[in-house]
Amino acid sequence: MQFTPLFSDLDSPVRHKSHAGQNPWTIFHNNIRDLLTIQTWLLLGAALQCLLFILPLSPTYQYGPCLLAIALKVIDAILVALRLKANPLMINCVPGKHAAVIPNTDGSFSRPDDGFPGGEKIAVFLLNSRSNHPLGILAPGYRKLAKFYARMVRDLGSRAEETGYLGAKMWHNVDERTAAVERMTVFYFRNLDCVHKFAHSDSHREGWDWWSRTGRQYPYLGFSHEAYEVPAGNWENIYDQCQPTGLGTASVPVKDERGGTKWVRTVVDANRGGLRTHKGRMGIGGGEENVRAYGEGIDPYDV
């Protein structure tokens, strides 16, 4: 089996964008949005509009800014929907089906025909935090907790080859409440030993020691973690018309032709071959399972 990578090799690992300083406006926007419920934000907007009515301004300045902002948003959405303007939400979207697999030590994606396409075992580490305080992330102590977290992530990214860190993705829990939601980061490591080494690293111990000393002062702050090691042949994934996410954001260090280190993205084409079916991705089929189930030429996942 030979898989086709969809990204070029890199000179450095893919950084965890949530705390790599790559998009601070997006982080700030999401943090502010999460502070209050949508009802509260609407009431605040209405209150600000009322203040404009109190001021000795002409109706143009009282109504104009709000109506202009809404009009621009509507026009922009229409232009994108009519394909008269590029859709910014499609930036970095990978067309078609693709999967994330671990490359070989030389950076190639070849596998024995009877081998496991994924390549090797991986460890998944889930780290959660939440604030049960009315001020959400502005609550006393949360900023300190967030600083320790950001420092740990930066340390992992800067020592990825040493720590076995492959990548991470941040998520918000949206099924419990509408503001001050739980935040979870999914970390990927080569194995559980790498997770243990990370837990005892200086950057993690610093935050751990701080929480052990002062955590009971902030009963409204909570965090948790879960760790799993998944053997080779027991995991698979598939993505279809998505921006890189999950294990698809990972990058793996391998040796280049000069003996140095390069970083290989995990995303490969899954439109054809074994990776197009679950059994194929698990190494227990060749990708023809859907043809057998639905009939020749009626593979529902064929492109």
C-alpha positions in Angstrom: 0.0 0.0 0.0 1.2 3.5 -0.9 -0.6 6.6 0.3 -0.4 10.0 -1.2 0.4 12.9 1.2 -1.7 16.1 0.7 0.7 18.5 2.3 4.4 19.3 1.8 7.0 18.6 4.4 7.8 21.3 6.9 11.0 22.6 8.6 9.3 22.9 12.0 6.2 21.2 13.6 2.7 22.5 13.2 2.0 24.7 16.2 -1.0 24.5 18.4 -2.8 27.7 17.1 -4.8 28.2 20.3 -1.7 29.4 22.2 1.0 29.9 19.5 0.1 33.5 19.0 -0.9 32.8 15.4 -4.4 34.2 15.6 -4.9 36.2 18.7 -8.0 38.1 17.4 -9.9 34.8 16.9 -8.9 33.6 20.4 -9.9 37.0 21.9 -13.2 37.0 20.0 -14.2 33.5 21.2 -13.2 34.2 24.8 -15.3 37.4 24.9 -18.3 35.7 23.2 -18.2 32.9 25.8 -18.4 35.3 28.7 -22.1 36.0 28.5 -25.2 34.4 27.0 -26.6 35.7 23.7 -29.6 37.2 25.6 -27.2 39.3 27.7 -25.2 40.4 24.6 -28.4 41.5 22.9 -29.5 43.5 26.0 -26.1 45.2 26.1 -26.4 46.1 22.4 -29.9 47.5 23.0 -28.7 49.5 26.0 -25.8 51.0 23.9 -28.3 51.9 21.2 -30.5 53.6 23.7 -27.6 55.7 24.8 -27.3 57.0 21.3 -30.9 58.1 21.4 -30.2 60.1 24.6 -27.3 62.0 23.1 -28.0 65.1 21.1 -27.2 63.5 17.7 -29.0 63.6 14.4 -31.0 60.4 13.5 -28.3 59.7 10.9 -25.7 59.1 13.6 -28.3 57.4 15.9 -29.5 54.8 13.4 -26.8 54.9 10.8 -23.9 52.9 12.3 -26.1 49.9 13.3 -28.0 49.8 10.0 -24.8 50.2 8.0 -23.1 47.3 9.9 -26.0 45.0 9.4 -26.3 45.9 5.7 -22.6 45.2 5.1 -22.9 41.8 6.8 -26.0 40.9 4.7 -24.3 42.0 1.4 -21.2 40.1 2.3 -23.2 36.9 3.0 -25.1 37.3 -0.3 -21.9 37.8 -2.3 -20.4 34.6 -0.8 -23.6 32.6 -1.3 -23.8 33.7 -5.0 -20.0 32.8 -5.4 -19.2 36.4 -6.3 -16.8 36.5 -3.4 -14.4 33.9 -2.0 -15.8 32.1 1.0 -13.5 32.8 3.9 -14.9 29.7 5.7 -13.4 27.5 3.0 -9.8 28.6 3.7 -7.5 25.6 4.2 -10.4 23.2 3.5 -9.1 19.9 2.0 -11.3 18.8 -0.9 -12.5 15.2 -1.0 -11.9 12.4 1.5 -8.7 12.2 3.5 -7.3 10.4 6.5 -4.6 10.9 9.1 -1.9 8.2 9.4 1.5 8.2 11.0 4.4 8.3 8.4 7.3 5.9 8.4 10.6 6.9 9.9 11.9 8.0 6.5 8.7 10.2 5.9 7.1 7.8 3.4 3.6 6.4 3.6 4.1 2.9 2.2 2.6 0.0 4.1 2.7 -3.8 3.6 -0.4 -5.0 2.0 -1.3 -7.0 5.1 -0.2 -4.1 7.5 -2.1 -1.5 9.5 -2.5 1.7 7.4 -2.4 3.9 10.5 1.3 3.0 11.1 1.6 2.7 14.9 0.0 3.1 18.3 -0.9 6.6 19.5 -1.8 8.1 22.9 -4.7 10.6 23.3 -4.7 13.0 26.2 -7.8 15.0 27.0 -7.3 18.1 29.2 -10.5 20.0 30.3 -11.0 23.2 32.3 -14.1 25.2 33.2 -15.1 28.2 35.4 -18.3 28.0 37.4 -18.0 31.6 38.4 -20.4 34.3 37.2 -17.4 36.1 35.7 -16.4 33.0 33.7 -12.8 33.2 32.5 -12.5 36.6 34.2 -12.9 34.9 37.6 -10.0 35.2 40.1 -7.5 32.4 39.5 -8.6 31.5 36.0 -6.1 33.8 34.2 -3.3 32.2 36.3 -4.5 28.8 35.3 -4.6 29.8 31.6 -1.1 31.1 31.8 0.2 27.8 33.1 -1.7 26.0 30.3 -0.3 28.3 27.6 3.2 27.8 28.9 2.8 24.0 28.9 1.5 24.1 25.3 4.4 26.3 24.1 6.9 24.0 25.8 5.4 20.9 24.1 5.5 22.6 20.7 9.1 23.8 21.2 10.3 20.3 22.2 7.9 18.2 20.1 10.7 15.9 18.8 11.8 15.2 22.4 8.4 14.9 24.0 6.7 12.8 21.4 4.0 15.4 21.0 2.2 15.2 17.6 -0.5 17.9 17.8 -3.6 19.2 19.5 -7.0 20.7 18.9 -9.2 22.8 21.3 -12.9 22.2 21.7 -15.8 23.8 23.6 -18.6 21.8 25.2 -21.8 23.2 23.8 -24.4 20.8 25.1 -24.7 21.9 28.8 -24.9 25.7 29.0 -24.7 28.7 26.7 -21.8 30.6 28.3 -18.7 29.9 30.4 -18.6 26.5 28.8 -16.1 23.7 29.5 -13.0 23.9 27.3 -11.2 20.7 26.2 -7.9 20.3 24.4 -7.2 16.9 22.7 -3.5 16.2 22.6 -1.9 13.5 20.5 1.3 11.8 21.6 3.3 8.8 20.2 2.6 6.7 23.3 1.6 6.9 27.0 5.2 7.1 28.1 5.4 10.4 26.3 2.3 11.6 28.3 4.0 10.6 31.6 7.2 12.4 30.6 5.1 15.5 29.8 3.3 15.3 33.2 6.7 15.4 35.0 8.2 18.1 32.8 9.2 21.4 34.4 6.4 23.4 32.7 3.7 21.0 33.8 5.1 20.6 37.3 5.1 24.3 37.7 1.3 24.5 37.1 0.7 21.3 39.0 2.5 22.6 42.1 0.6 25.9 41.9 -2.7 24.1 41.8 -1.7 21.8 44.7 -0.9 24.9 46.8 -3.8 27.2 45.9 -6.5 25.2 44.1 -8.8 25.1 47.1 -8.9 28.9 47.1 -10.9 28.7 43.9 -13.7 26.1 44.4 -15.4 27.4 41.2 -12.5 26.4 39.0 -12.2 22.8 37.8 -10.1 20.8 35.5 -9.7 17.2 34.6 -7.9 14.9 32.2 -8.2 11.5 30.5 -5.4 9.5 28.9 -5.7 6.6 26.5 -3.1 4.6 24.6 -4.5 3.0 21.5 -2.6 0.0 20.0 -1.8 -0.1 16.3 -4.7 -1.6 14.4 -7.3 -0.3 16.8 -7.8 3.3 15.5 -8.8 5.0 12.3 -10.3 8.2 11.1 -11.8 9.8 8.0 -12.4 13.4 7.0 -14.4 14.7 4.0 -14.2 18.3 2.8 -12.8 19.5 6.2 -10.1 21.8 7.3 -7.3 19.8 9.0 -8.7 18.8 12.4 -8.1 16.1 15.1 -5.1 13.9 14.3 -5.1 15.6 10.9 -3.4 18.6 12.5 -0.5 16.5 13.7 3.1 16.6 12.3 5.7 13.9 12.8 9.5 14.3 12.9 11.5 12.2 10.5 15.0 12.2 9.2 15.6 13.9 5.9 18.2 13.0 3.2 20.9 15.0 4.9 20.4 13.4 8.3 18.5 16.4 9.7 14.9 16.6 10.9 11.9 17.4 8.8 8.2 17.4 9.9 5.7 15.4 7.9 2.0 16.2 8.0 -0.3 13.1 8.7 -3.0 13.9 6.1 -3.1 11.6 3.1 -5.6 11.0 0.2 -8.5 8.6 1.0 -10.6 8.8 -2.1 -9.2 5.5 -3.5 -7.8 2.3 -2.1 -8.0 0.8 1.3 -8.4 4.1 3.2 -11.9 4.7 1.7 -13.6 2.2 4.1 -13.6 1.6 7.8 -12.3 -2.0 7.4 -9.6 -0.8 5.0 -8.4 1.8 7.5 -8.4 -0.8 10.3 -6.2 -3.1 8.1 -8.8 -5.8 7.9 -10.1 -5.1 4.4 -8.9 -3.7 1.1 -11.4 -0.9 0.6 -13.7 -3.0 -1.6 -16.2 -3.7 1.2 -18.7 -1.2 0.0 -18.7 -2.6 -3.5 -19.5 -6.0 -2.1 -22.3 -4.6 0.0 -23.9 -2.4 -2.6 -23.0 -4.0 -5.8 -20.4 -3.3 -8.5 -20.3 0.4 -9.5 -22.5 1.5 -6.6 -19.9 2.3 -4.0 -21.6 5.1 -2.0 -18.3 6.5 -0.9 -16.7 6.5 -4.3 -15.9 9.8 -5.8 
